[in-house]
Amino acid sequence: MDLTPDQEAEAQRLFELLKPKAEADLLALARLLAGKADAELLGRPEFEVRDRVHALGAAALESALTGRKKGGAAGAASRARGATGEPGSSGTKPGGS
């Protein structure tokens, strides 16, 4: 993936923030898997692995969002258009008949 210099700097910043958590999570995963026999890997341990991987992904997203400048779009959000009061396009009578 080609990144601009600013994007690469942000990627490196995120990598450094995530590295300790990722290493701790990977070690916990390795211990979980090493402590199970082949027949015991699926089922509950499988869900524990998924939960840990999802937690790492959530931490990555949180780190990315926290590190960025706040502000978003300039100006107030536009309001939704109101209903016009015109009847729908179907030709049915009230009551469905």
C-alpha positions in Angstrom: 0.0 0.0 0.0 1.4 3.4 -1.0 1.1 6.0 1.7 2.0 9.7 1.7 4.8 10.6 4.1 2.2 11.9 6.6 0.2 8.7 6.4 3.4 6.6 6.8 4.2 8.7 9.9 0.7 8.0 11.3 1.1 4.3 10.5 4.4 4.2 12.4 2.8 6.1 15.4 -0.1 3.6 15.5 2.3 0.6 15.2 4.3 1.8 18.2 1.2 2.3 20.2 -0.2 -1.1 19.3 3.0 -3.1 19.6 2.9 -3.7 23.4 -0.7 -4.8 23.4 -0.3 -6.9 20.3 2.8 -8.6 21.8 0.9 -9.3 25.0 -2.1 -10.6 23.1 0.0 -12.8 20.9 1.8 -14.3 23.9 -1.6 -15.0 25.5 -2.8 -16.6 22.3 0.3 -18.7 22.0 -0.1 -19.9 25.6 -3.7 -20.7 25.1 -3.0 -22.8 21.9 0.1 -24.5 23.4 -1.9 -25.6 26.4 -4.5 -27.4 24.3 -4.4 -30.8 22.6 -5.3 -30.9 19.0 -8.8 -32.2 19.8 -9.3 -29.3 22.3 -8.5 -26.4 19.9 -12.0 -26.0 18.5 -15.0 -25.0 20.6 -14.4 -22.7 23.6 -10.7 -22.0 22.8 -11.7 -21.0 19.2 -14.0 -18.4 20.6 -11.3 -17.2 23.1 -9.0 -16.7 20.1 -11.6 -14.8 18.2 -12.4 -12.6 21.2 -8.7 -11.7 21.6 -8.2 -10.9 17.9 -11.4 -8.7 17.9 -10.2 -6.9 21.0 -6.9 -6.1 19.3 -8.8 -4.8 16.2 -10.9 -2.6 18.5 -7.8 -1.2 20.2 -6.4 -0.4 16.8 -9.5 1.5 15.7 -9.6 3.3 19.0 -6.0 4.3 18.8 -6.5 5.6 15.2 -9.5 7.6 16.2 -8.0 9.0 19.4 -4.9 10.2 17.6 -6.6 12.2 14.9 -7.6 15.8 15.1 -11.2 16.3 16.1 -13.5 18.5 14.0 -14.9 16.5 11.1 -17.0 18.3 8.5 -17.2 22.1 8.6 -20.5 23.7 9.3 -23.7 22.4 10.7 -25.2 19.2 9.6 -28.1 19.5 7.2 -31.6 18.6 8.5 -33.5 15.8 6.9 -36.2 16.8 4.4 -39.7 16.7 5.9 -42.6 14.7 4.5 -44.6 16.5 1.8 -48.0 15.2 2.8 -48.6 13.9 -0.7 -50.1 10.4 -0.9 -48.0 7.5 -1.9 -47.8 6.3 -5.5 -49.7 3.1 -5.0 -53.4 3.2 -6.1 -54.7 1.3 -3.2 -57.6 2.6 -1.1 -57.3 3.0 2.7 -57.9 -0.3 4.4 -56.1 -2.3 1.7 -59.1 -3.0 -0.7 
